[in-house]
């Protein structure tokens, strides 16, 4: 079963991340898991160079945008995040 979860998570890497208003944020680089609960915690997003919203979002020491999982609205061909949950 762990292999199946890994394969699903691997398919998410590189997906475009946009806001629920259609603004480009960047591309998914990695996912952080809460080691105590096993829940998804944070999506690490490589910011798009020309994204106005990406410039305003908190970043880690590696300059990846830290999107809390609670802000993820939908996942399909792209990952949609709710702008109101980012602040």
PyMOL Python script that loads the backbone (N, CA, C, O; Angstrom):
from pymol import cmd

cmd.read_pdbstr("""\
ATOM      1  N   UNK A   1       0.816  -1.199   0.000  1.00  0.00           N
ATOM      2  CA  UNK A   1       0.000   0.000   0.000  1.00  0.00           C
ATOM      3  C   UNK A   1       0.858   1.260   0.000  1.00  0.00           C
ATOM      4  O   UNK A   1       0.483   2.242  -0.641  1.00  0.00           O
ATOM      5  N   UNK A   2       1.981   1.269   0.686  1.00  0.00           N
ATOM      6  CA  UNK A   2       2.856   2.443   0.723  1.00  0.00           C
ATOM      7  C   UNK A   2       3.344   2.798  -0.675  1.00  0.00           C
ATOM      8  O   UNK A   2       3.477   3.978  -1.001  1.00  0.00           O
ATOM      9  N   UNK A   3       3.609   1.807  -1.494  1.00  0.00           N
ATOM     10  CA  UNK A   3       4.062   2.061  -2.857  1.00  0.00           C
ATOM     11  C   UNK A   3       2.987   2.803  -3.638  1.00  0.00           C
ATOM     12  O   UNK A   3       3.298   3.719  -4.400  1.00  0.00           O
ATOM     13  N   UNK A   4       1.760   2.430  -3.462  1.00  0.00           N
ATOM     14  CA  UNK A   4       0.654   3.083  -4.161  1.00  0.00           C
ATOM     15  C   UNK A   4       0.556   4.551  -3.754  1.00  0.00           C
ATOM     16  O   UNK A   4       0.378   5.411  -4.617  1.00  0.00           O
ATOM     17  N   UNK A   5       0.668   4.860  -2.456  1.00  0.00           N
ATOM     18  CA  UNK A   5       0.613   6.237  -1.987  1.00  0.00           C
ATOM     19  C   UNK A   5       1.774   7.033  -2.571  1.00  0.00           C
ATOM     20  O   UNK A   5       1.600   8.188  -2.961  1.00  0.00           O
ATOM     21  N   UNK A   6       2.939   6.435  -2.632  1.00  0.00           N
ATOM     22  CA  UNK A   6       4.106   7.104  -3.191  1.00  0.00           C
ATOM     23  C   UNK A   6       3.874   7.443  -4.651  1.00  0.00           C
ATOM     24  O   UNK A   6       4.199   8.545  -5.095  1.00  0.00           O
ATOM     25  N   UNK A   7       3.323   6.519  -5.388  1.00  0.00           N
ATOM     26  CA  UNK A   7       3.072   6.745  -6.812  1.00  0.00           C
ATOM     27  C   UNK A   7       2.090   7.888  -7.009  1.00  0.00           C
ATOM     28  O   UNK A   7       2.268   8.700  -7.917  1.00  0.00           O
ATOM     29  N   UNK A   8       1.070   7.966  -6.187  1.00  0.00           N
ATOM     30  CA  UNK A   8       0.086   9.040  -6.301  1.00  0.00           C
ATOM     31  C   UNK A   8       0.745  10.374  -5.978  1.00  0.00           C
ATOM     32  O   UNK A   8       0.554  11.343  -6.714  1.00  0.00           O
ATOM     33  N   UNK A   9       1.509  10.447  -4.903  1.00  0.00           N
ATOM     34  CA  UNK A   9       2.192  11.685  -4.535  1.00  0.00           C
ATOM     35  C   UNK A   9       3.187  12.092  -5.614  1.00  0.00           C
ATOM     36  O   UNK A   9       3.338  13.279  -5.904  1.00  0.00           O
ATOM     37  N   UNK A  10       3.861  11.124  -6.203  1.00  0.00           N
ATOM     38  CA  UNK A  10       4.839  11.417  -7.251  1.00  0.00           C
ATOM     39  C   UNK A  10       4.165  12.048  -8.463  1.00  0.00           C
ATOM     40  O   UNK A  10       4.765  12.893  -9.127  1.00  0.00           O
ATOM     41  N   UNK A  11       2.950  11.659  -8.756  1.00  0.00           N
ATOM     42  CA  UNK A  11       2.220  12.215  -9.894  1.00  0.00           C
ATOM     43  C   UNK A  11       1.872  13.685  -9.692  1.00  0.00           C
ATOM     44  O   UNK A  11       1.630  14.397 -10.667  1.00  0.00           O
ATOM     45  N   UNK A  12       1.840  14.151  -8.451  1.00  0.00           N
ATOM     46  CA  UNK A  12       1.509  15.543  -8.174  1.00  0.00           C
ATOM     47  C   UNK A  12       2.680  16.479  -8.446  1.00  0.00           C
ATOM     48  O   UNK A  12       2.472  17.651  -8.761  1.00  0.00           O
ATOM     49  N   UNK A  13       3.897  15.985  -8.330  1.00  0.00           N
ATOM     50  CA  UNK A  13       5.089  16.810  -8.513  1.00  0.00           C
ATOM     51  C   UNK A  13       5.106  17.489  -9.869  1.00  0.00           C
ATOM     52  O   UNK A  13       4.865  16.850 -10.893  1.00  0.00           O
ATOM     53  N   UNK A  14       5.392  18.788  -9.876  1.00  0.00           N
ATOM     54  CA  UNK A  14       5.474  19.538 -11.116  1.00  0.00           C
ATOM     55  C   UNK A  14       4.159  20.114 -11.600  1.00  0.00           C
ATOM     56  O   UNK A  14       4.134  20.863 -12.576  1.00  0.00           O
ATOM     57  N   UNK A  15       3.053  19.772 -10.925  1.00  0.00           N
ATOM     58  CA  UNK A  15       1.746  20.321 -11.348  1.00  0.00           C
ATOM     59  C   UNK A  15       1.713  21.824 -11.104  1.00  0.00           C
ATOM     60  O   UNK A  15       2.274  22.326 -10.130  1.00  0.00           O
ATOM     61  N   UNK A  16       1.045  22.526 -12.008  1.00  0.00           N
ATOM     62  CA  UNK A  16       0.847  23.966 -11.847  1.00  0.00           C
ATOM     63  C   UNK A  16      -0.029  24.227 -10.634  1.00  0.00           C
ATOM     64  O   UNK A  16      -0.972  23.482 -10.364  1.00  0.00           O
ATOM     65  N   UNK A  17       0.287  25.287  -9.907  1.00  0.00           N
ATOM     66  CA  UNK A  17      -0.510  25.718  -8.761  1.00  0.00           C
ATOM     67  C   UNK A  17      -1.079  27.092  -9.104  1.00  0.00           C
ATOM     68  O   UNK A  17      -0.340  28.020  -9.436  1.00  0.00           O
ATOM     69  N   UNK A  18      -2.399  27.206  -9.018  1.00  0.00           N
ATOM     70  CA  UNK A  18      -3.073  28.475  -9.286  1.00  0.00           C
ATOM     71  C   UNK A  18      -4.026  28.786  -8.135  1.00  0.00           C
ATOM     72  O   UNK A  18      -4.381  27.902  -7.355  1.00  0.00           O
ATOM     73  N   UNK A  19      -4.434  30.048  -8.038  1.00  0.00           N
ATOM     74  CA  UNK A  19      -5.402  30.417  -7.010  1.00  0.00           C
ATOM     75  C   UNK A  19      -6.813  30.177  -7.533  1.00  0.00           C
ATOM     76  O   UNK A  19      -7.014  29.944  -8.725  1.00  0.00           O
ATOM     77  N   UNK A  20      -7.773  30.236  -6.638  1.00  0.00           N
ATOM     78  CA  UNK A  20      -9.174  30.074  -7.033  1.00  0.00           C
ATOM     79  C   UNK A  20      -9.663  31.242  -7.890  1.00  0.00           C
ATOM     80  O   UNK A  20     -10.774  31.206  -8.418  1.00  0.00           O
ATOM     81  N   UNK A  21      -8.828  32.282  -8.029  1.00  0.00           N
ATOM     82  CA  UNK A  21      -9.147  33.406  -8.923  1.00  0.00           C
ATOM     83  C   UNK A  21      -8.399  33.295 -10.243  1.00  0.00           C
ATOM     84  O   UNK A  21      -8.465  34.197 -11.078  1.00  0.00           O
ATOM     85  N   UNK A  22      -7.684  32.181 -10.434  1.00  0.00           N
ATOM     86  CA  UNK A  22      -7.008  31.922 -11.694  1.00  0.00           C
ATOM     87  C   UNK A  22      -5.593  32.473 -11.815  1.00  0.00           C
ATOM     88  O   UNK A  22      -5.000  32.412 -12.892  1.00  0.00           O
ATOM     89  N   UNK A  23      -5.043  33.008 -10.733  1.00  0.00           N
ATOM     90  CA  UNK A  23      -3.691  33.562 -10.785  1.00  0.00           C
ATOM     91  C   UNK A  23      -2.644  32.467 -10.630  1.00  0.00           C
ATOM     92  O   UNK A  23      -2.758  31.599  -9.764  1.00  0.00           O
ATOM     93  N   UNK A  24      -1.632  32.517 -11.471  1.00  0.00           N
ATOM     94  CA  UNK A  24      -0.531  31.547 -11.433  1.00  0.00           C
ATOM     95  C   UNK A  24       0.310  31.782 -10.178  1.00  0.00           C
ATOM     96  O   UNK A  24       0.683  32.916  -9.879  1.00  0.00           O
ATOM     97  N   UNK A  25       0.605  30.705  -9.447  1.00  0.00           N
ATOM     98  CA  UNK A  25       1.468  30.789  -8.270  1.00  0.00           C
ATOM     99  C   UNK A  25       2.821  30.160  -8.579  1.00  0.00           C
ATOM    100  O   UNK A  25       3.862  30.754  -8.300  1.00  0.00           O
ATOM    101  N   UNK A  26       2.809  28.959  -9.152  1.00  0.00           N
ATOM    102  CA  UNK A  26       4.053  28.268  -9.475  1.00  0.00           C
ATOM    103  C   UNK A  26       3.794  26.800  -9.746  1.00  0.00           C
ATOM    104  O   UNK A  26       2.728  26.423 -10.233  1.00  0.00           O
ATOM    105  N   UNK A  27       4.798  25.962  -9.422  1.00  0.00           N
ATOM    106  CA  UNK A  27       4.684  24.514  -9.624  1.00  0.00           C
ATOM    107  C   UNK A  27       5.007  23.788  -8.325  1.00  0.00           C
ATOM    108  O   UNK A  27       5.913  24.176  -7.588  1.00  0.00           O
ATOM    109  N   UNK A  28       4.245  22.722  -8.056  1.00  0.00           N
ATOM    110  CA  UNK A  28       4.468  21.939  -6.850  1.00  0.00           C
ATOM    111  C   UNK A  28       5.828  21.259  -6.914  1.00  0.00           C
ATOM    112  O   UNK A  28       6.156  20.581  -7.887  1.00  0.00           O
ATOM    113  N   UNK A  29       6.610  21.454  -5.861  1.00  0.00           N
ATOM    114  CA  UNK A  29       7.934  20.851  -5.790  1.00  0.00           C
ATOM    115  C   UNK A  29       7.965  19.682  -4.810  1.00  0.00           C
ATOM    116  O   UNK A  29       8.568  18.646  -5.090  1.00  0.00           O
ATOM    117  N   UNK A  30       7.306  19.854  -3.650  1.00  0.00           N
ATOM    118  CA  UNK A  30       7.368  18.826  -2.614  1.00  0.00           C
ATOM    119  C   UNK A  30       6.177  18.967  -1.684  1.00  0.00           C
ATOM    120  O   UNK A  30       5.471  19.975  -1.706  1.00  0.00           O
ATOM    121  N   UNK A  31       5.964  17.952  -0.871  1.00  0.00           N
ATOM    122  CA  UNK A  31       4.884  17.962   0.115  1.00  0.00           C
ATOM    123  C   UNK A  31       5.484  17.594   1.465  1.00  0.00           C
ATOM    124  O   UNK A  31       6.236  16.625   1.573  1.00  0.00           O
ATOM    125  N   UNK A  32       5.149  18.370   2.496  1.00  0.00           N
ATOM    126  CA  UNK A  32       5.587  18.039   3.851  1.00  0.00           C
ATOM    127  C   UNK A  32       4.441  17.353   4.580  1.00  0.00           C
ATOM    128  O   UNK A  32       3.279  17.743   4.470  1.00  0.00           O
ATOM    129  N   UNK A  33       4.806  16.328   5.322  1.00  0.00           N
ATOM    130  CA  UNK A  33       3.831  15.536   6.085  1.00  0.00           C
ATOM    131  C   UNK A  33       4.043  15.792   7.569  1.00  0.00           C
ATOM    132  O   UNK A  33       5.183  15.905   8.020  1.00  0.00           O
ATOM    133  N   UNK A  34       2.968  15.885   8.328  1.00  0.00           N
ATOM    134  CA  UNK A  34       3.059  15.968   9.787  1.00  0.00           C
ATOM    135  C   UNK A  34       3.455  14.586  10.288  1.00  0.00           C
ATOM    136  O   UNK A  34       2.679  13.638  10.163  1.00  0.00           O
ATOM    137  N   UNK A  35       4.647  14.459  10.849  1.00  0.00           N
ATOM    138  CA  UNK A  35       5.152  13.149  11.245  1.00  0.00           C
ATOM    139  C   UNK A  35       4.387  12.537  12.418  1.00  0.00           C
ATOM    140  O   UNK A  35       4.428  11.322  12.612  1.00  0.00           O
ATOM    141  N   UNK A  36       3.698  13.352  13.191  1.00  0.00           N
ATOM    142  CA  UNK A  36       2.929  12.819  14.326  1.00  0.00           C
ATOM    143  C   UNK A  36       1.594  12.233  13.882  1.00  0.00           C
ATOM    144  O   UNK A  36       1.161  11.199  14.390  1.00  0.00           O
ATOM    145  N   UNK A  37       0.947  12.903  12.929  1.00  0.00           N
ATOM    146  CA  UNK A  37      -0.390  12.460  12.525  1.00  0.00           C
ATOM    147  C   UNK A  37      -0.417  11.747  11.178  1.00  0.00           C
ATOM    148  O   UNK A  37      -1.350  11.000  10.881  1.00  0.00           O
ATOM    149  N   UNK A  38       0.610  11.981  10.367  1.00  0.00           N
ATOM    150  CA  UNK A  38       0.635  11.413   9.023  1.00  0.00           C
ATOM    151  C   UNK A  38      -0.174  12.214   8.018  1.00  0.00           C
ATOM    152  O   UNK A  38      -0.303  11.817   6.859  1.00  0.00           O
ATOM    153  N   UNK A  39      -0.721  13.347   8.462  1.00  0.00           N
ATOM    154  CA  UNK A  39      -1.531  14.196   7.584  1.00  0.00           C
ATOM    155  C   UNK A  39      -0.644  15.061   6.692  1.00  0.00           C
ATOM    156  O   UNK A  39       0.490  15.380   7.048  1.00  0.00           O
ATOM    157  N   UNK A  40      -1.174  15.434   5.532  1.00  0.00           N
ATOM    158  CA  UNK A  40      -0.492  16.408   4.691  1.00  0.00           C
ATOM    159  C   UNK A  40      -0.472  17.728   5.442  1.00  0.00           C
ATOM    160  O   UNK A  40      -1.485  18.126   6.018  1.00  0.00           O
ATOM    161  N   UNK A  41       0.674  18.416   5.444  1.00  0.00           N
ATOM    162  CA  UNK A  41       0.788  19.664   6.191  1.00  0.00           C
ATOM    163  C   UNK A  41       0.995  20.870   5.278  1.00  0.00           C
ATOM    164  O   UNK A  41       0.258  21.852   5.361  1.00  0.00           O
ATOM    165  N   UNK A  42       1.997  20.792   4.410  1.00  0.00           N
ATOM    166  CA  UNK A  42       2.378  21.946   3.608  1.00  0.00           C
ATOM    167  C   UNK A  42       2.765  21.496   2.203  1.00  0.00           C
ATOM    168  O   UNK A  42       3.458  20.494   2.032  1.00  0.00           O
ATOM    169  N   UNK A  43       2.313  22.242   1.205  1.00  0.00           N
ATOM    170  CA  UNK A  43       2.780  22.050  -0.166  1.00  0.00           C
ATOM    171  C   UNK A  43       3.885  23.074  -0.403  1.00  0.00           C
ATOM    172  O   UNK A  43       3.695  24.263  -0.149  1.00  0.00           O
ATOM    173  N   UNK A  44       5.029  22.621  -0.884  1.00  0.00           N
ATOM    174  CA  UNK A  44       6.132  23.516  -1.212  1.00  0.00           C
ATOM    175  C   UNK A  44       6.079  23.784  -2.710  1.00  0.00           C
ATOM    176  O   UNK A  44       6.155  22.862  -3.522  1.00  0.00           O
ATOM    177  N   UNK A  45       5.949  25.053  -3.060  1.00  0.00           N
ATOM    178  CA  UNK A  45       5.717  25.458  -4.439  1.00  0.00           C
ATOM    179  C   UNK A  45       6.884  26.319  -4.929  1.00  0.00           C
ATOM    180  O   UNK A  45       7.280  27.288  -4.280  1.00  0.00           O
ATOM    181  N   UNK A  46       7.419  25.941  -6.085  1.00  0.00           N
ATOM    182  CA  UNK A  46       8.440  26.769  -6.720  1.00  0.00           C
ATOM    183  C   UNK A  46       7.709  27.936  -7.381  1.00  0.00           C
ATOM    184  O   UNK A  46       6.907  27.718  -8.289  1.00  0.00           O
ATOM    185  N   UNK A  47       7.971  29.172  -6.943  1.00  0.00           N
ATOM    186  CA  UNK A  47       7.198  30.307  -7.454  1.00  0.00           C
ATOM    187  C   UNK A  47       7.444  30.583  -8.931  1.00  0.00           C
ATOM    188  O   UNK A  47       8.557  30.432  -9.433  1.00  0.00           O
ATOM    189  N   UNK A  48       6.383  30.988  -9.609  1.00  0.00           N
ATOM    190  CA  UNK A  48       6.494  31.431 -10.996  1.00  0.00           C
ATOM    191  C   UNK A  48       7.165  32.797 -10.997  1.00  0.00           C
ATOM    192  O   UNK A  48       6.858  33.641 -10.155  1.00  0.00           O
ATOM    193  N   UNK A  49       8.069  33.017 -11.927  1.00  0.00           N
ATOM    194  CA  UNK A  49       8.857  34.247 -11.969  1.00  0.00           C
ATOM    195  C   UNK A  49       8.005  35.507 -12.109  1.00  0.00           C
ATOM    196  O   UNK A  49       8.341  36.547 -11.542  1.00  0.00           O
ATOM    197  N   UNK A  50       6.922  35.423 -12.848  1.00  0.00           N
ATOM    198  CA  UNK A  50       6.099  36.609 -13.100  1.00  0.00           C
ATOM    199  C   UNK A  50       4.824  36.672 -12.260  1.00  0.00           C
ATOM    200  O   UNK A  50       3.912  37.439 -12.569  1.00  0.00           O
ATOM    201  N   UNK A  51       4.762  35.864 -11.194  1.00  0.00           N
ATOM    202  CA  UNK A  51       3.562  35.815 -10.362  1.00  0.00           C
ATOM    203  C   UNK A  51       3.573  36.918  -9.309  1.00  0.00           C
ATOM    204  O   UNK A  51       4.476  36.986  -8.475  1.00  0.00           O
ATOM    205  N   UNK A  52       2.554  37.782  -9.358  1.00  0.00           N
ATOM    206  CA  UNK A  52       2.448  38.859  -8.362  1.00  0.00           C
ATOM    207  C   UNK A  52       2.097  38.299  -6.991  1.00  0.00           C
ATOM    208  O   UNK A  52       2.628  38.759  -5.979  1.00  0.00           O
ATOM    209  N   UNK A  53       1.216  37.318  -6.948  1.00  0.00           N
ATOM    210  CA  UNK A  53       0.808  36.764  -5.658  1.00  0.00           C
ATOM    211  C   UNK A  53       1.931  35.949  -5.018  1.00  0.00           C
ATOM    212  O   UNK A  53       2.068  35.945  -3.795  1.00  0.00           O
ATOM    213  N   UNK A  54       2.730  35.266  -5.823  1.00  0.00           N
ATOM    214  CA  UNK A  54       3.825  34.463  -5.282  1.00  0.00           C
ATOM    215  C   UNK A  54       4.816  35.328  -4.520  1.00  0.00           C
ATOM    216  O   UNK A  54       5.403  34.885  -3.532  1.00  0.00           O
ATOM    217  N   UNK A  55       5.002  36.549  -4.971  1.00  0.00           N
ATOM    218  CA  UNK A  55       5.947  37.461  -4.323  1.00  0.00           C
ATOM    219  C   UNK A  55       5.484  37.866  -2.923  1.00  0.00           C
ATOM    220  O   UNK A  55       6.297  38.299  -2.106  1.00  0.00           O
ATOM    221  N   UNK A  56       4.192  37.731  -2.639  1.00  0.00           N
ATOM    222  CA  UNK A  56       3.656  38.161  -1.345  1.00  0.00           C
ATOM    223  C   UNK A  56       3.521  37.025  -0.332  1.00  0.00           C
ATOM    224  O   UNK A  56       3.219  37.274   0.835  1.00  0.00           O
ATOM    225  N   UNK A  57       3.740  35.787  -0.761  1.00  0.00           N
ATOM    226  CA  UNK A  57       3.510  34.629   0.111  1.00  0.00           C
ATOM    227  C   UNK A  57       4.770  34.243   0.870  1.00  0.00           C
ATOM    228  O   UNK A  57       5.880  34.467   0.387  1.00  0.00           O
ATOM    229  N   UNK A  58       4.603  33.653   2.079  1.00  0.00           N
ATOM    230  CA  UNK A  58       5.768  33.256   2.880  1.00  0.00           C
ATOM    231  C   UNK A  58       6.568  32.149   2.204  1.00  0.00           C
ATOM    232  O   UNK A  58       6.010  31.244   1.584  1.00  0.00           O
ATOM    233  N   UNK A  59       7.889  32.244   2.338  1.00  0.00           N
ATOM    234  CA  UNK A  59       8.785  31.252   1.742  1.00  0.00           C
ATOM    235  C   UNK A  59       9.676  30.652   2.820  1.00  0.00           C
ATOM    236  O   UNK A  59       9.907  31.254   3.869  1.00  0.00           O
ATOM    237  N   UNK A  60      10.173  29.444   2.533  1.00  0.00           N
ATOM    238  CA  UNK A  60      11.118  28.807   3.435  1.00  0.00           C
ATOM    239  C   UNK A  60      12.527  29.257   3.071  1.00  0.00           C
ATOM    240  O   UNK A  60      12.707  30.107   2.199  1.00  0.00           O
ATOM    241  N   UNK A  61      13.523  28.686   3.736  1.00  0.00           N
ATOM    242  CA  UNK A  61      14.917  29.077   3.502  1.00  0.00           C
ATOM    243  C   UNK A  61      15.401  28.730   2.097  1.00  0.00           C
ATOM    244  O   UNK A  61      16.418  29.259   1.649  1.00  0.00           O
ATOM    245  N   UNK A  62      14.694  27.856   1.402  1.00  0.00           N
ATOM    246  CA  UNK A  62      15.064  27.466   0.033  1.00  0.00           C
ATOM    247  C   UNK A  62      14.257  28.225  -1.018  1.00  0.00           C
ATOM    248  O   UNK A  62      14.300  27.884  -2.200  1.00  0.00           O
ATOM    249  N   UNK A  63      13.519  29.255  -0.591  1.00  0.00           N
ATOM    250  CA  UNK A  63      12.689  30.099  -1.460  1.00  0.00           C
ATOM    251  C   UNK A  63      11.500  29.390  -2.091  1.00  0.00           C
ATOM    252  O   UNK A  63      11.011  29.819  -3.136  1.00  0.00           O
ATOM    253  N   UNK A  64      11.026  28.307  -1.471  1.00  0.00           N
ATOM    254  CA  UNK A  64       9.783  27.682  -1.906  1.00  0.00           C
ATOM    255  C   UNK A  64       8.629  28.312  -1.135  1.00  0.00           C
ATOM    256  O   UNK A  64       8.741  28.562   0.065  1.00  0.00           O
ATOM    257  N   UNK A  65       7.527  28.565  -1.822  1.00  0.00           N
ATOM    258  CA  UNK A  65       6.325  29.086  -1.168  1.00  0.00           C
ATOM    259  C   UNK A  65       5.743  27.970  -0.315  1.00  0.00           C
ATOM    260  O   UNK A  65       5.647  26.823  -0.751  1.00  0.00           O
ATOM    261  N   UNK A  66       5.359  28.317   0.895  1.00  0.00           N
ATOM    262  CA  UNK A  66       4.788  27.341   1.822  1.00  0.00           C
ATOM    263  C   UNK A  66       3.270  27.511   1.841  1.00  0.00           C
ATOM    264  O   UNK A  66       2.742  28.450   2.436  1.00  0.00           O
ATOM    265  N   UNK A  67       2.585  26.585   1.180  1.00  0.00           N
ATOM    266  CA  UNK A  67       1.126  26.631   1.093  1.00  0.00           C
ATOM    267  C   UNK A  67       0.561  25.605   2.079  1.00  0.00           C
ATOM    268  O   UNK A  67       0.762  24.404   1.899  1.00  0.00           O
ATOM    269  N   UNK A  68      -0.146  26.065   3.119  1.00  0.00           N
ATOM    270  CA  UNK A  68      -0.739  25.102   4.057  1.00  0.00           C
ATOM    271  C   UNK A  68      -1.760  24.221   3.345  1.00  0.00           C
ATOM    272  O   UNK A  68      -2.497  24.683   2.474  1.00  0.00           O
ATOM    273  N   UNK A  69      -1.792  22.962   3.725  1.00  0.00           N
ATOM    274  CA  UNK A  69      -2.704  22.027   3.058  1.00  0.00           C
ATOM    275  C   UNK A  69      -4.155  22.489   3.149  1.00  0.00           C
ATOM    276  O   UNK A  69      -4.947  22.219   2.246  1.00  0.00           O
ATOM    277  N   UNK A  70      -4.510  23.182   4.231  1.00  0.00           N
ATOM    278  CA  UNK A  70      -5.897  23.663   4.377  1.00  0.00           C
ATOM    279  C   UNK A  70      -6.286  24.631   3.259  1.00  0.00           C
ATOM    280  O   UNK A  70      -7.473  24.851   3.016  1.00  0.00           O
ATOM    281  N   UNK A  71      -5.290  25.214   2.576  1.00  0.00           N
ATOM    282  CA  UNK A  71      -5.571  26.148   1.487  1.00  0.00           C
ATOM    283  C   UNK A  71      -5.807  25.447   0.154  1.00  0.00           C
ATOM    284  O   UNK A  71      -6.243  26.080  -0.808  1.00  0.00           O
ATOM    285  N   UNK A  72      -5.525  24.144   0.086  1.00  0.00           N
ATOM    286  CA  UNK A  72      -5.709  23.405  -1.164  1.00  0.00           C
ATOM    287  C   UNK A  72      -7.199  23.171  -1.379  1.00  0.00           C
ATOM    288  O   UNK A  72      -7.873  22.536  -0.568  1.00  0.00           O
ATOM    289  N   UNK A  73      -7.688  23.697  -2.486  1.00  0.00           N
ATOM    290  CA  UNK A  73      -9.110  23.658  -2.792  1.00  0.00           C
ATOM    291  C   UNK A  73      -9.456  22.459  -3.664  1.00  0.00           C
ATOM    292  O   UNK A  73     -10.474  21.802  -3.450  1.00  0.00           O
ATOM    293  N   UNK A  74      -8.595  22.173  -4.659  1.00  0.00           N
ATOM    294  CA  UNK A  74      -8.862  21.078  -5.587  1.00  0.00           C
ATOM    295  C   UNK A  74      -7.561  20.639  -6.244  1.00  0.00           C
ATOM    296  O   UNK A  74      -6.627  21.424  -6.408  1.00  0.00           O
ATOM    297  N   UNK A  75      -7.524  19.348  -6.619  1.00  0.00           N
ATOM    298  CA  UNK A  75      -6.371  18.797  -7.323  1.00  0.00           C
ATOM    299  C   UNK A  75      -6.888  18.007  -8.518  1.00  0.00           C
ATOM    300  O   UNK A  75      -7.671  17.069  -8.366  1.00  0.00           O
ATOM    301  N   UNK A  76      -6.444  18.394  -9.698  1.00  0.00           N
ATOM    302  CA  UNK A  76      -6.762  17.644 -10.919  1.00  0.00           C
ATOM    303  C   UNK A  76      -5.610  17.874 -11.884  1.00  0.00           C
ATOM    304  O   UNK A  76      -4.476  17.505 -11.578  1.00  0.00           O
ATOM    305  N   UNK A  77      -5.872  18.474 -13.043  1.00  0.00           N
ATOM    306  CA  UNK A  77      -4.782  18.807 -13.962  1.00  0.00           C
ATOM    307  C   UNK A  77      -3.890  19.887 -13.370  1.00  0.00           C
ATOM    308  O   UNK A  77      -2.701  19.966 -13.681  1.00  0.00           O
ATOM    309  N   UNK A  78      -4.477  20.723 -12.508  1.00  0.00           N
ATOM    310  CA  UNK A  78      -3.748  21.748 -11.769  1.00  0.00           C
ATOM    311  C   UNK A  78      -4.145  21.642 -10.301  1.00  0.00           C
ATOM    312  O   UNK A  78      -5.134  20.995  -9.957  1.00  0.00           O
ATOM    313  N   UNK A  79      -3.362  22.286  -9.445  1.00  0.00           N
ATOM    314  CA  UNK A  79      -3.700  22.357  -8.023  1.00  0.00           C
ATOM    315  C   UNK A  79      -4.249  23.752  -7.775  1.00  0.00           C
ATOM    316  O   UNK A  79      -3.585  24.748  -8.064  1.00  0.00           O
ATOM    317  N   UNK A  80      -5.461  23.824  -7.240  1.00  0.00           N
ATOM    318  CA  UNK A  80      -6.114  25.101  -6.978  1.00  0.00           C
ATOM    319  C   UNK A  80      -6.055  25.375  -5.482  1.00  0.00           C
ATOM    320  O   UNK A  80      -6.423  24.532  -4.664  1.00  0.00           O
ATOM    321  N   UNK A  81      -5.583  26.575  -5.138  1.00  0.00           N
ATOM    322  CA  UNK A  81      -5.536  26.956  -3.733  1.00  0.00           C
ATOM    323  C   UNK A  81      -6.452  28.153  -3.479  1.00  0.00           C
ATOM    324  O   UNK A  81      -6.640  29.003  -4.350  1.00  0.00           O
ATOM    325  N   UNK A  82      -7.005  28.204  -2.296  1.00  0.00           N
ATOM    326  CA  UNK A  82      -7.923  29.271  -1.891  1.00  0.00           C
ATOM    327  C   UNK A  82      -7.105  30.432  -1.354  1.00  0.00           C
ATOM    328  O   UNK A  82      -6.426  30.299  -0.336  1.00  0.00           O
ATOM    329  N   UNK A  83      -7.167  31.567  -2.031  1.00  0.00           N
ATOM    330  CA  UNK A  83      -6.393  32.751  -1.621  1.00  0.00           C
ATOM    331  C   UNK A  83      -6.711  33.185  -0.193  1.00  0.00           C
ATOM    332  O   UNK A  83      -5.819  33.629   0.529  1.00  0.00           O
ATOM    333  N   UNK A  84      -7.959  33.064   0.217  1.00  0.00           N
ATOM    334  CA  UNK A  84      -8.329  33.544   1.553  1.00  0.00           C
ATOM    335  C   UNK A  84      -7.727  32.701   2.661  1.00  0.00           C
ATOM    336  O   UNK A  84      -7.614  33.170   3.793  1.00  0.00           O
ATOM    337  N   UNK A  85      -7.338  31.467   2.365  1.00  0.00           N
ATOM    338  CA  UNK A  85      -6.739  30.588   3.373  1.00  0.00           C
ATOM    339  C   UNK A  85      -5.217  30.756   3.461  1.00  0.00           C
ATOM    340  O   UNK A  85      -4.564  30.098   4.270  1.00  0.00           O
ATOM    341  N   UNK A  86      -4.661  31.628   2.637  1.00  0.00           N
ATOM    342  CA  UNK A  86      -3.212  31.829   2.632  1.00  0.00           C
ATOM    343  C   UNK A  86      -2.745  32.857   3.655  1.00  0.00           C
ATOM    344  O   UNK A  86      -1.566  32.881   4.010  1.00  0.00           O
ATOM    345  N   UNK A  87      -3.639  33.694   4.129  1.00  0.00           N
ATOM    346  CA  UNK A  87      -3.244  34.738   5.067  1.00  0.00           C
ATOM    347  C   UNK A  87      -3.523  34.346   6.481  1.00  0.00           C
ATOM    348  O   UNK A  87      -3.248  35.116   7.401  1.00  0.00           O
TER     349      UNK A  87
END
""", "prot")
cmd.dss("prot")
cmd.show_as("cartoon", "prot")
cmd.util.cbc("prot")
cmd.orient("prot")
